[in-house]
Amino acid sequence: MARAAIKKNEYFNGNKGQLWLNGKEVLTVKKVKVVRKPKYEEVPDGNTGGTRRVEVGYTIEFSGTFIYSGLEDLDLFNANEEIDGIIANANMSGKVTKRLKLMDMTFDEETLIDFEIGKVQEVELAGQAAEMQWLQEK
């Protein structure tokens, strides 16, 4: 049975990306990337005499670029509580949405000021999360 052709508006193009931190939608998202990176340990392989990589855990890393208006509350670096984030993206038709929750986020750096003549100011955030959970995959 032939598979139906995919319509152009069924693709994800990033135009409908959103970010919430601790329940508040923040910033105009330009791009976000979340990566799950396995951690490996090398152990002796009794069969070959060599070594074998065994997964012993993973890290969840995120990075993002946001257009800054000055109205956002970015005081998260001073927060004493856990920081949770939800990242959402919908396809061009809006019929399919993916939402991913990142829990116990930590940030690697904080941009205090960064500007360039003739360019809209952007804020970059990068760091890690302790856990992730898919809230919606379709």
Buried (B, 14 or more C-beta within 10 A) or exposed (E): EEEEEEEEEEEBEEEBBBBBBBEEEBBBBBEBEBEEEEEEEEEEEEEEEEEEEEEEEEEBBBBBBBEBEEEBEBEBEEEEEEBBBBBBBBBBEEEBBBBBBBBBBEEEEEEEEEEEEEEEBBBBBEBBBEEBEEEEEE
